[in-house]
Every structure is written in structure tokens, then in C-alpha cells.
Amino acid sequence: MPPSVARVAVRMRLSAELLAAILAVDGRFRAILDDMERADALADVLLARRRQRVDGHRPEPVRTGRRG
């Protein structure tokens, strides 16, 4: 699966899980458009934070030898 397709799949799964959690917390069985939009927005924020964390923990490449 191409990376872009995998990212979309991860986002969709996360959004669905968040929507289910929103409904469970509210004690409802049916979602409205606002619920779906909120779940999508939360998924976007969580995935962006995850990317920042991962990017922040990548080690810098080590330079060996002399330049010039």
C-alpha cells in the first residue's frame, strides 16, 4: 500500500474510533454531522501531534570527516 493511502486509512480509522468515543461519552447511538466533523478535526490534530513527536525524536545525521 502506498504511504499516502496508508496515511488516509490510518486517519479514517482514528476518526471512526473518535466518533464512536464521542457517541459513547454522550450516551447516543446516532451521529450528527457536527459529531463527524469534530471527530475528523480531532483525528487531524492527533496525527499532526504524533508527526511532530516522531520528527522531534529523529536523531540528527552524524557527519564524519572534514568538509572542504
Steps between C-alpha positions, in 0.01 A plus 500: 500500500646841407586726796234757407229231494624363832483849657141544382407158635654580840317834512167338410539231767594758763210724401258206526635407844470859619144523369410182687655644817310828463172311467582271793587791728178678404296179533369526144466248220469735203753752378424839354718686252655708779615179672665374182669834437627511858638145476677589174647817652619310807659234279683769303635659818606170657679383186676836463618480861620144444696611190660784698599261778650251257681771303634648824652170608684424179875508562703748300732346242855475625763661281832329476815632340585855405317729268672698232 
